[in-house]
Amino acid sequence: MKKWLAIIAGTALIMTGCVPALEKEEKIVQEQDDKIEKAIIPHFQISDQYYRTILPFKPGKARGMVVSNLNTRYDISEFENGLMRIAQETFSPDTYLFQEGQYLEGDVIKSWLNRKYTDAQLKEKDIDPSENIGLNPPLSGEGTIEEQNNKSPIYLAHVLEHNYLKKDKESSVSLEGIVIGLALNSVHYYQNSNGATLEQEISHDELEKQGKEIAKEVLNRLRSMDGLQDIPIVIALFEQESRTSVVPGRFFAYTSVGKGSSSIDNWKNINQQYYLLPSSKAESTHRQDVEMFLNFKQEVERYFPHFNGVIGRAFYQEEQLMELNIEIPIQFNGEAELIGFTQWVAGLAKDHLPNTINLEINISSLSGQGAIIIRKPNENEPFVHIYQ
């Protein structure tokens, strides 16, 4: 059962300030792989920032692989959601529909993530050269394991495919765009001869160079697939963080390739970054925002004098603070205490945190989620929900 606080204005529309009216869904037909299938386009759209999807839902051909291939849940979330943000630059949510990737099979992506073999290794393993399709560099076989891995780290961690469809006047939909995310490692993990896990940092410049080379090959392979010769393709590069990071990685570049083209002419830089608050890294570049957060943190901790556990994750775009996610883990001795504390935090958020950003505050305890506070840009009153 859920209990709603009456102290704030808010409805279930926590994802947007304006939601279109719910209308009757639209029946359409979808053609894929020479098959015509009946489908439904729901008219309800949470906001113009979210794509509508086709029903019945079709899981991606490589569904679930992202969970095992990326380092943290923060990277997983940002990799998937950030790829949709990039898609909006080319495929507007007003006119395009979203579908999970239907072309890259899980086995194909897995083979792409392998190391490429040298000629000697192909002969030794009796592998046909046509199967030598790994996109990561080979190990030379010369020197120690440490020396080989330091010279040839694993750059590519995962390949994510999103499809974008469009409806025509005859009420049928067809593929009109593909967006590919390439997740790249900032840290290469490997095991030495003793079974110990070692790590090697990869510089951003090297990671970017390798990512752009991999993107060229991915584009060529997509163009060789049936039905993708004349489809616009967007490829985005994502730098994932280390396994111990408590903030996600970031997309740093993308390219748009027009119909029928098999060449990448230019890349567009993406100026985005996540920071942990408080941290020396954030303070060196965004001192004023860190001070604002510390003032909020200090006021929160006044409620429980011996409590010290408020952390924030700040998302910047073009050096501007766009989103702040705050976590407050604390143990409560009753529901009344939780409600009182939540009201206190909601008031502090209104007084101390800017209303020009997306704000989310999660209050939790050992027993699970306790409360959530959400405020969208340019809203004065937050949305508050107490879990029970």
N, C-alpha and C positions, 0 to 999 in steps of 0.2 A: 504494500500500500504506500502511496505517496502523499506527502503533506506539503502544501504550498503556503509560503509565507504571504500574508496579506499586506505586508509593509511596502511592497514595491509593485509597480505597474509591470505587467508582462503577461504573455500568453505562450502558447506552444510554439510560437514563431520565433524561436531563439536564433535561428540561422539568418534571419533577415528582418528588416523593418517593414517590408511590403511584399505580400505574397499574392499572386494572381488567384482569381476565383477558381474553384474546382469545377471542371467541366467534364462532360462525358468523354471517355477515351476514344481515340481514333483508330479504326482498324485499317491496317495496311498489309502489303505483301512485301517480302524480302527475298531477293534472289541471290543465292550464293552457291558456288560449286555446281552450277547448272541445275540447282533445285530451287523451287519456289515455295516459300513457307508463309503462312499467315502469321501476322504479328500485331501487336497493339502498341500505340504510342500514348502514354498517359499525358493528359493535358496539365496535370498539376506539376508545377515547377517551384521548388523552394524559393529560388531567387534567380536573377539573371546571371549569377556567378556559377550556377550548377547546371550540368547537362541533364537532359532527360534521357532515359534509357528505354530500350525496346523490350517489351514483354512478349513471350516468356523470356526470362533471363538466361543468357547463354554464358556459361563460365568460360574464361579464357583457356586456350589450349595449353598454357603453361601455368595454370592456376596453382597458387601455393608455393611456387619456387622462390618467390621474393623473400618469404619468411626465413628460409634456410640459407639464402645466399647473402643477405645483408647482415651487418654486424649487430645493430640494435633496433628496438621497436621505434625509436625516434627516426632512424634512417628510413625504415620501412614506410612510415607514415608520410614523411616529407618527400620521399622518392615518388610515391604514388600520387599524392595530392599536388606536389609541385609540378609534376608532369602535366596534370590537367590545367594548371595555371598557364604553363607555356603554350599548351594547345589553343588556349583562348586568343592568343595573338594571331593565329591563322584561321582557326575554325570557331566562329562565334556560337555560343550556347543558344542564341536566339534562332539559329537556322540549322544547326547540326545536332545530331543525336550521338550518344556515346554507347560504345559496345566494347567489352573486353576483347583482347587480341584473339583473332580467329585464324591466324596464318602461321605463326611460329609455334610449332609443337614443343612440348617440354623436352623431348629427347634431342631436338635440334638445338635448342638453347643450351642444353647441357653439353653437347658436343662443341659448341662454339666457345664455351668457357674453358675448355681443356687447353693444355699447352699444345703448340704445334710441334710435330716431330721433325727431327733432322733426317736426312736421307739414310744415315746409318741406323738410326732408331727405327725407321720404317722397315728396313731390311731385317733388323734383329727381332722385331715384334711381328713380322710378317703381316703388315698392314698395307692395304692398297692405298696408293697416293690420293685417290679420290676421296678417301675417308679422312684425310689429314686436314681437317677444317677448323682446328683449334685457333682461337684468336689471341691467345696469350703466347708469349715467346717461349721457345724451347729451352730446356736445360742442355748445356753443352756436353755434360758427362765428364768434363775435365775439372780437376780440383776437388776440394771438399764440398759437401752439401751447402755449407754456409757461403762459400765463394761463388758457387753456381747460382744460388738464390739471390745473393746480393747483386749479381750481374744481370740476372733475368727474373725480376719479381713478377708476381701475378698482378696485372693491371686491371683486367676486366672481371668484375664480380657478378654482374647480372645484366640481362637484357629484358626490358619490359616493353610490351606492345600494347598500344591503345588504338582502337578503330573509331573513326568518325563517319557517320552516315548522314545522308540528306534525302528528304522526301521530294518527289516530283509531283507534277499536277495530276498524274494518274494514280495517286495514292500508293506508290511503291517507293521503297527506299533502296539505296545502293551505296556502296563504299565510295567515299569521296576524299578520304584522307587517312593517313597512318602517322602516328606519333610514336617514336622509339626513344626510350630512355636507356642510356648506357651508364651503369653504376660502376665507378672506378675507385680503386683502393688508394687511400692515403697512407695505409700501413699494410705491408705484406707479412702475413703470418705463415710460418712453415716449421716443420719439425727437423731436428738434426738427427744424426745417426743414433743418438742415445734416446730419442723419443721426446726430448724436451722441445717445447714450443718457443721459437724465437720470433723476433719481429724486426722489420726493417722499414723505416719511414721512407716514403716516396715524395719527392718535392712536387709542389703544384705545377711547376713548369714542365717537369718530365711527365707527370700525369696528364697534363693538357695535350702535350705533344703526342703521346701514345693514344690518347682517347680520340683525337682527330684522325689519326691514321686508321684506327679500328673502325671509325664511323664510315670511312670511304669504302672499306671492304663490306661492311654491313649493308650499305646502300646498294652496292653491286649485287649482293646476294638477294636482296629484296626484289630488285628489278628482274632477276632471273626467275622469280616465282610466278606461277600462273595468276593472272588477274591484277598484278601489281605493276605492270609495265608503264601504265599511264596515270598512276595515282600519285597525288602530291604527298611528299614524305617530309616529316619534321624529325630531326634527330637532336636530342639534348644530352649534354654531358653533366653527370652528377658526381661530386666528390664526397664519398661517404667517410664518416669519422671512424675513429678507432673503436675497439670493442668496449672500452671503458668510458667512452664519452657519454655525458648526460645531456648533450644537445645534438641535434641532427646535423647531417652534412648539408650541402647546398648544390643547386644547379648553377653552373658558372658560364655556360655558353650553349647556344643552339643554332641550328641552320635549317633553312626551309628550301626544299628541292622541288621544283615545279614538275608538272606532268611530263613524263617521258624522259626527263633528264637523269643522267647517271653520274653527274659531277657535282661536287660541292664548290661553289664559287666564293662563298664568304661565310663567316661566323659572326653571330651577334653576342656580345658579352652580356652577362646577367650579373648585376651588382646586388647580390643578396648574401646575408650572413646571419647566423644564429650565435647568440652569446649567452653564457651562463651569468646570472646575476645573484650575488655580487661575484666578480672575478677581476683579476688584474688585467686580463686581456680586454674586458669590456671597459674598464676604467681608463685604459690608455687611449681609447678611441671615442668613448661616449661617457665622459666623466659626469656630465650633468644628469643624464638618465640614471646612472648608477647612484648618484646622491639622492635622486628622487625615490628610487627603490629602497635605499637604506633608510630613508625617513619613514616610508610606509612600513618597512620591516620592524623598525624600532617601535612604532606605535602598536603594531600587532602584538609584539612581545610584552607590551605593558599589561595586556589582559592576563597573561600568565607569566609572572616575573622570572621564572626559572626555565622558560621555554625558549629554544633557539633553533628553529628549523625551517625558516621561510626561504625558499629558493625560487628563482624566476628564470624563465627562458624567453629571451627577447629576440624578435625577428625584425631585421632591418632590410629595407629595400631602398636602393639609391641613398644610403646613409641615413635614412629616416626611419624612426621607430614606427612599425606598422602593427605589431602584435606582441602581446605580453601574456605569457602563461605562467601563473604562480601556483606553487604547490605548498600546502601547509599540512604536514602530517603531525597529528597530535592525538593524545588519548583523552577521551571524555568519560566522565563518571555519571552520565545521564543525558537524556534528550534535552532537558531544559538548559543544560550547560552548552550543548551543541548549538541550540537555537540562539542563545544569548551571544555566543562567540561569533556565529555567522552574521548576526545583525551588526555586531561591532566591526567586523571586517568589511562588510558591505558599505557601511558608513565611511570607513577609512578610504576605501577605494574611490568613493565619490569625492572625497576631500583632497586626496593626495595624488591620484593617478589621472593622467590626461584622458579626456573623453574623445580624443581624436583617433584612438587606436582600438583594435580588437582586443578585448580583455577577457581572460578566463581565469578564475581562481578556484582551485579544487582543494577542499578541506577533507582530510581522510584520517582514519585511525587504524589500529591493528585489525579491527573487525571489518574494514572496508571503507567505501566511499561514504562520507558524511554529508557533504553539501557541495553545491556548485554555484558560483556567481559568474554571470556573463553580462558583459556590456558591449554593445556594438558602437562603432564610431558615431559621434554626434548625438548619442543618447545620454540623457541626464541620469535616468534611474536605471539601476542594474536589474537583471532578471536573477532571482534567487530561488533555488530549489533545495529542500531538505529531504534526504533519502531516509526511508524507514523500512 
